[in-house]
Amino acid sequence: MRARKLFSWVMGFGPATAWVVFAMLHFGPSRGYWLALPFVLAVALGILGLTGLFVAYFPAALDRLGLRRFSAWLRTWWDEDAR
């Protein structure tokens, strides 16, 4: 159960968290950490939204590609109510 929660967190928040860490290390020293923070978080919010769209439509895209068994397994793995 912990592996599923960790994987779900990494799928959902991992790209946005990686962006915040990278951008603050990259832009923080040159522009100031407090000045860069709102812009970095705004981009992270967009990344979070795009990640949510990806997670929502990925099983349907697999269906269209003909990978129906993998798509069905992925739905049951992500959504415990679908079992």
N, C-alpha and C positions, 0 to 999 in steps of 0.2 A: 504494500500500500504506500509506503514512503517513496518508493521508486516512481510510482505513478504520479504522486504529487510533485516530486522534484522535477520530473520530466515535463509536467504541465506548466510548472512555474518557469522553467527554462524556455519552453516553447513560447509562452506568452510574454514574459517580461525580460527574457535574456537579451534579445536584440536591442531593446531600449536601454537596458542597464549597461550593456557593452558600449553603446553610443555615449552615454553620460560619462562613463569612466574615460573613454578615449578622448572625447571633446574637452573635458575639464583638464586632462593632462596636456592636451595639445594647445588649447586656446587660453586656459587659465593663467599661466605665467606671463604671457605676452599682453593680454588685455585686462587682466584682473579677474579674480575668481568670481566676485560678486557681480561684476558687469556681464560676464559670460553666462552665468547660471540661468537667467530667464530664457535666453535664446537657446541654450542647450536643452533645457527642459521642454521648450515649445517643440523643438524638433523631435525629442524623445516621445512626446505625446502623439505626434504624427506617426512615428515608427510603431508605437503601440497600437494605433488604429489599423495600420496596414497589416500588422501581425495578426490582429483579430480577424480581419477579412481573410487572410491566408488560411488561418486555422478553420474558419467557418466553411470556406469553399473548397478546401483541398480534397476532402472525400468525394465531393461531386465531380471534381476535375479528374480524379482517378477513375470514377465510373465512366466518364466520357472517353477516357483513354483505353478502356477495356480491362482495367484491373479491378474487376468487381469483387473478387474474393478479398483482396488486400483492402479495398475500400470498406467492405463490410466488417472486416476484422478491426480496422482502425476506428470505425464508429463505435463498435462495442468496447474497444479499449478505452476510448476517450469518454464515452457516455455510459455510465454504469446502468442507467435506466433502459438502454437499448438492448440489454441482454435478454 
